[in-house]
Amino acid sequence: MSKIGKILLIILCVIVALALIALLFVLLYKPFGGRPNKEDKENYASRSTNYKDGKFYNDGEFSVMSSYIDPYKDRVGNSDVEPSDAVSIENFEYVDNRDTSDALITWFGHSSVLVQLHNMNILIDPIFSNVSSPVSFIGSKRFSDLPCDVSDLPYIDVVLITHDHYDHLDYKTIKKLDEKVGMFLVPLGIDKDLIKFGIDKNKINNMAWWEEIDLNGLSFICTPARHFSGRYLIDSNDTLWSSWLIKDENYSIFTSGDGGYGDHFKEINSRYGDVDLALLDSGQYSESWHDVHMFPEEAVQASIDLNATVAMPIHWGSFVLSDHPWDDPAKRFVRQAQEMGVNYMISRIGKTVSISDYLDNQEPWWEE
């Protein structure tokens, strides 16, 4: 063999070795999550109308990247994507409302929300890590302080997950929460991630769009969203994404998860009636991925489609995942809500509030 041939063989061996190492890393590293098997896929196909050939999809035209505009073109040197001063938060103190019919909401920043309803504590998309990433040295770092640690949280009857992206399904947070959680409700496929994390499969219930489960008189309905999934390069859309509706005889609370605007909001209202509180994806938007995140004005329209009594913007206030100013979601949401006559609240991070007190939670605290 010639000298050049030996060099090429060595290079090929190195490439193959690196590829094998990368594959093993993906397969064994727990934060990446699990993978559905053949039986799982057959189950998904029997339960979900938007599952085909091993992948979930959105109805109608949809593109993760809808244009060639550079979504990060203004990030370099743009000091507005993060606040110049510390974000004003309120330290979380648990308010036990289990003996009342009141509904309480605590926003922890981004899309993490504690809902206290029907004598139950429901935690949505919890991320209590400082980085939105499978590894601590890569990814967007939290720019607002956490109002508490996981250890400060009460017993959580139900954890709701909307999809598998790292800023909504965080390995470290889930592991810390596990011992104080009664049940995890997740869209199809995310159960495999939780099992890989080490969560007991008997504590997990996976659901397709429009499936419902009743827990002690409180209904949890897995509802549609327009988004996508994936935790590493080769698992795109292997798991389902969703919004969620929580209902009892007194309240109906909706969380959109991540997703673009669409007809599904009207359909949810048509099937289940009006909503008391709508928590709506209103941040990390860009012209480049308009199909997967709503602009704040669209979030307000979604609240109108849901006929929500009160609307609240989420998916902002903690991480930089696009190029817009960090407080742009709040400013645009409030301006549009006022123009459209929509009741809204934007509670301070960490503050526990009653839905009925929305008028007392409209101060522009992000300007402090």
SEZADREN-818336 format. One record per residue: x, y, z of N, C-alpha, C in turn. Coordinates in steps of 0.02 Angstrom, whole numbers, plus 50000, padded with zeros to 5 digits. Layout:
<rs>
XYZXYZXYZ...
</rs>
This chain:
<rs>
500424994050000500005000050000500445006250000500265011149959500665017249955500595021350019501035026250027501025030550085500375034550089500155036950030499525040750028498945036250047498955029950024498425025250040498395023850115498985023250147499005022050219498715028050258498885034050234498635040150267497875040450261497615038950201496895039050190496545033750233496865027850241496575022650282496545024750356497075027950378497095030450448496545035650459496475040150410495955045350416495265042150418495155037050375494515033550374494385030150441494895026950469494815023550534494635028550589494965034350587494825039550637494105041950630493885043050568493195045350557492695040250582492825033750567492365028450589492355028050665492945028650696492995028350769492605034150801492685040150772492335045950799491575045150791491375042350734490665041250722490375036350772490755031050787490525026050836490475029050905490965033150923490965036450988490355041150993490225044850939489655049450939488995045550946488955039850910488345035750914488245032950984488775030451014488725027851082488535033351131488795039351120488635045051163487885046551160487625046651099486905048051090486485042551122486695036251114486305030651139486325030051215486885032051246486985030851317486885036951361486965042951334486925048951374486195050351392486025049751456485325050051477484965056451459485275062351464484905068551447484635068651376484915064751330484645064551262483955061151260483825056851309483175053551312483175046851277482575043751275482505037051247482245037051176482125031051150481895030351081481315025351079480805026951042480245022251035480445016150995480175010351015480315004250979479745002750930479774997050897479274995350846478574995050876478514992050935477864991550968477584998450986478025002851009477815009751025477535013150963477895012450907477685015750846477015013250821476895006850828476245004050809475695006850854475855007850918475375010750964475225017950946475735021850929475635028850910475185029250848475315024950800474935025050737474195023450749474055019350799473365017450813472985022850851473355027450882473035032450925473065039550897473525040750852473635047650829473505048250754473095053050736472945054250665473505058050630473965060950668474515064750637475175061050645475165054450637475765050350641475795045850579476345046050543476415042250481477145040650469477275034450451477955032250433478465033850489478245033050551478705033850607478815040950629478425045750603478525052750620477855056250633477855060950679477275065250689477335071350643476775074050625476785079850580476205084450596476235090650570475705095550578475255095450517474615096650528474145097150472474285103450432474175103150366474255108950324474985110550310475095116350279475775118450263476145120350328476755118050333477155119250394477895118550377478285123150404479005122850396479345125350459479835121550483480205123750542480565130250527480915130450470481235136650448480835139150388480465144450398479995146750346480285152050299480905154150312481215159050267481965158550274482315162450234483045162450236483315168550273482885171950309483115177550350483535174850407484105177950420484535175750475484225177850541483995173150582483655175050644484125177950696484775177350687485255179750735485665185650709485435188750655485825193850622485955199950667485485201350713485555207250755485795205550825485935199150838486115197350906486795200050926487285199750882487955202050899487935209550912488125211450972488135218550989487465221351010486935217251008486275219551027486185218251102486245223451142486205222651215485495221551239485005222451194484305221851215484065214651221484425209851192484185202951196484205200351268484625203351309484645201951381484565208551418484275208451478484195214651516484865217251539484935223851542485555226851565485625226451640485065226051675485055225451748484705219051768484745217351832484415211351857483655211751847483355206351826482635206051817482305205851886481795209951894481425210151957481005203851965481135200052017480755193952031480495194252103480075189452119479825188752188479985181752211480295181152269480465174552295479825170552308479825164352284479225160152288479105157752359478485158652382478255155852445477605152152432477595145852446477005141752430476405143952470475845144952436475205146552467474755140452461474585137352516474165131352515473435133252507473155131852449472455133552436472025127252428472245121752456471905115452446471215115152477471065119552524470405119652555469945124852524470135127652466469725132652434469585130552361469135134052329468995132752258469365137652214469805141652243470175146652205470705143252161470895146652107471425144252063472005149152067472605146552082473195150752089473705148852035474075153952014474575153251961475235156151985475785152451975476455155151988476875153951926477125159351897477555158851838478285159151861478685154251842479385153851862479855156451807479575159551755479975161751698479935156651642480045159051580479995154951520479295151851517479235145251513478565142051510478405138051572478805138751624478695134851685478175138251729477635134651742477075137551780476805132351829476685134551891476335130451940475605132651942475165127851929474445128951933474175125351995473845129052039473535126052098472775126252088472495120352076471795119952057471505113352080470885113552105470515107452122470905103252172471185106552223471575103152275472175099352247472435101752191473015098552161473525103752140474155101652141474705105752116474945102952049474905107051997475095104951929475675109251906476225106151887476815109851865476915108651790476945114151753476985113751680477695115351655477965111051613478615112151579479155114951626479295111451681479775114251729480495114151704480825119751706481555120051696481845124451751482205121251797482515124751853483275124251848483525123551787484245123651774484445130451747485085131751749485345138251727485505138351653485485132551620485635132151549485105127851516484875130051458484395126151419484775121851369485015116051391485465112051350485565105251383485765100151345485915093651375486585093651413486995098751401487635099251436487705106351463488055107151519488065113451555488485118851521488935116951476489395121751447489185124251378488595121851354488335124051289487605125951298487385131151264486675132951265486545139651297485925141751292485725148251319485705148051395486035153051426486055153451498485485157851524485195155951579484655159651610484895166651631484525171851611484725178651630484305181451687483775178051707483385180051765483485174951821483515177251882483605172651938482995168151947483125162151972482585157751989482275160052055481615159952060481295162252122481325157052178481535150952163481605145752213481995139852184482165135152226482465128952205481925123552201482075118152168481605112552165481415110252235481895110452281481765108152349481245112552385481145118652361480655123152392479945122052366479865117952315479205116752287478805111952330478145112552329477725107852366477685101152330477335096552359477185090252324476805092052260477015089052205476715090352139476295084352119475645085252114475205079752095475325077652023475405082651978475485081151907476005085851877476465083051839476905086951795476655086151724476525091851691476325091751620476915093851577477055090051525477575091751477477245092951409477435098251375477135099751310477535096951251478195096451257478595093451204479305092351230479735089551189480375086951215480965091651208480875097851186481445102451180481735104051249482375105551250482735106051314482485111551360482185116751331481925122151373481235120551401480995114451388480345112151415480395105351450480885101351429480995094851460481725094551481481855096051544482535096751569482705090751615483215087151595483415081051631483545082251705483955087251720484155088451790483545090351832483115094451804482515096451841482065090551855481955086451804481515080651812481795075851865482445074751865482745070351914482655073051984482735079551993482655082552059481925082352082481475083052035480755083252051480475076352066480755071152039480445064552036480155062252102480515063152156480305060452220479685063852248479515069852223478935073452248478375074052196478395069852144477895070052091477465063752092476805064752087476355059052085476285055952016476245060251964476145057751895476425062751845476685059951790476895063851733476415062551675476115067851648475695067351589476075070451531476175066551477476605068651422476295066751355476465070351302476265068151234476615061551216476335058251166476605051751144477355052051132477715047151158478425046551146478865049351201478625054451235479035057551287479095053051348478645048251354478705043251407479375039451400479605038451339480245034951328480825039151355480775045751347481295050151374481305049651450480715050051482480685049851554480935043151582480765037851549481015031251570481775031051566482055033851511482785034151505483085038451561482725043551582482965047751637482975043951703482595038451708482555034651769481895035251806481385038051773480735038851804480355032251799480005030351852479605024251853479055024751800479015019751756478525019951701477815020051727477705017651788477035017551817476795024451838477255029351839477085036251855476955040451793476995037351734476965041051671476345038951631475995043851604475435042451560475545046351495475615042851439475705046351374475035047151340474945052651303474295054251274474365057151205473875055651163473825058551096473355064551098473365068551044472905074251040472185071851050471815075551089471105074551104470975068851153471495065551177471395060751230471325064351297470935061351342470795064451407470925059551463471095062251521471145058151581470855062151639470495058751682470185061851741470555059651803470795064451841471145063051904470785066651961470435062852000470075065552058469605071152039469275070451981468795075551960469085081251921469725081151909470055086351867470245083151801470015086151746470135083451679470765086451649471165082151620471755084251583471665082051510471675086851464471545085351394472165087251353472425082551317472995083751273472725086751208472905092951194472625096551136473175098251086472985099851024473485100850971473915107150980474475107150946474925112850939475265112250871475555117750847475915117750783476655118850798477025113250805477725113850825478115107850796478645105850829479045100150807479415097550868479765091950860480125089050917480805086650896481215084950946481885082350933482375084550986482785079851009483295081351060484005080251033484065077150975484715076450943484595075850868485105075350828485045076450757484605071450720484565065350743484225060150704483545058150731483265061950779482625059950808482075065050794482145068950741481655074150726480945071250720480485074050759479765072450758479615065150776480065062050814479925055250839479405055350895479345061150930478865061850985478375067350969477805067151002477265071850990477365078251030477095083751006477065090151040476335091851052476185095951102475485097151117475395103651156474775105651161474545110351212474155106251263473925109451318473545105751368472965110151393472415106851408471835110151439471695106551505471615110451558471465107851625470785110551645470325106151663469635108351677469345104851738468975108751778468525105951827467865109751823467455109051873466795112151870466825119751878467395122351899467455129651911467915133151862468445129851839468955133251799469155129051739469385132651688469695129651629470325133451614470895130151618471545133351609471905129951551472155134051505472475131551444473205133951442473645129451421474335131451406474505129151336474775133651297474875132351226475485128051211475955127451259476605124651240476905129351188477395126851152477675130651096477255129351034477215134450990476865133050928476645139250891476565138550826476325143950785475565144650790475325150150764474605151550764474255147050713473635144950729473265140750683472535140050704472165136150666471455135150678471315130850739471825127750767471715123150823471445126650885471585133150892471325136750950470565137150948470295138650889469565138850881469265131950890469615126750867469345119950874469325117850947469845119750985469855118151056469265121451091469135127751074468565131251103467905127951082467865125951020467255122750995467105116251032467635112551049467535106151082467425106751157467775111451188467795111551261467545118051293467345122751253467075128851281467595134051298467365139351331467785145151345468315143551398468845147451398469415146451442469455152151492469585150651554469665155851605470355159251600470865155251590471545157851584471905154351527472195158251482472595155451427473315157651435473765152851445474485153951448474755152851378475025158051347475145157751275475865159351256476145155051214476815155951185476855162751152477275167151178477315174051153478025176551145478525172051151479215174151146479635169451105480255171451091480745167651052480515166850980480155171750955479895171750887480405174750838480295173250774480715175850721480345174950655480475179450608480205178450540480465171950510481055169750534481345163650506480995157350527480645157550584480285151550607479575153450630479245157250588478585159850604478075154250616478165148550584477685143050592477725139750660478265140650697478355136850759478305141050823478285147650818478175151950876477735157850856477245159350897476805164950882477145171650897476995176650857477135183550877476645185350932476825190150975476365192051030475665193951007475625197250950474965199150924474545193050906474875187850881474525181650866474305178050929474715178550981474535175451045473895178751073473845185251066473235188651087472635186251047472725185350981472185182750939472005175650960472505171650979472355164851003471915165051065472035169951109471605170551168470895172351149470825176251097470155178051072469815171851043470195167751005469925161550976469695156751031470055156651087469885152351143469335155351186469165161651171468695165451213468915165251286469555166951296469855166751363469645172851403469475171851465469315177451510469945181651522470505178251533471145181651545471685178151504472135182051475472705179451437473355181451469473865177151464474515178551494475065176051447475555180251431476105178051388476625174051426476855168551397477395164651426477925163351372478445159451389478995157951344479445164051333479555167851386479995173651384480245174851456480705179551463480915181751528481475177851561481775172951526482295168851557482875167051512482735165351449483255163051403483245166951338483825167551306483875170651240483885165151188483335164451152483275159351100483105162351032483085168951028482985172450965483335179150970483195183750923483565189950921483145196050943482535194950967482135200650987482335203151057482215209451073482345211951140481995207751192482295206851250482045202051299481345203751323481175210251326480525212351351480025213951295480225212751232479785214051176479135210051180479155203651201478525199951206478015203351252478245205851309477785209051356477495215551327477925219551298477705225951272477195225051215477355220551169476905219551112476265216051132476305211351179475705207851202475235212751236475495216851281475075221651317474765226651269475165229251223474905234151176474335231151135474415225051110473905221851069473285220051111473395217651172472835215851215472405222051230472745227551245472375233751259471985236151197472305235551139471975237651077471375233351061471415226751076470885222151060470385221251117470495224551172470035223951229470065217251263470655214151265470755207651296471015208451367470695205051414470945205151483471605201251486472085203951522472745200651525473045201551594473535197351607473965198451665474665196051648475155199251678475855197251671476155197551741476065192151778476305192151847477065191951848477335194751900478055194751911478305187551921478905186051897479195179451906479215177751980478935171951998478945169652067478335171552108477925176152083477345178552121476745173952110476425171952164475825167852161475215172352159474795171452108474225175952098473595171952084473035174852099472385172052083472175174652015471855170351975471625172451909471155178451915470745178451968470265183851976470585190551991471225190452010471585196652026472005199151968471795197651907472205199451849472325206951843471835210951864471915218251859472475220851904472635217051956473165219052002473845216551979473875213251922474495210451897474615212451824474565218951813474685221751747475235227051747475555228051804476075233151806476675231151763476985235751729477565234251685478205233251725478245227851763478805226651807479465225751767479415223951704480015222951663480375229651650480045235251665480365241751655480755244051716480705240451771481035242451833481795241551828
</rs>
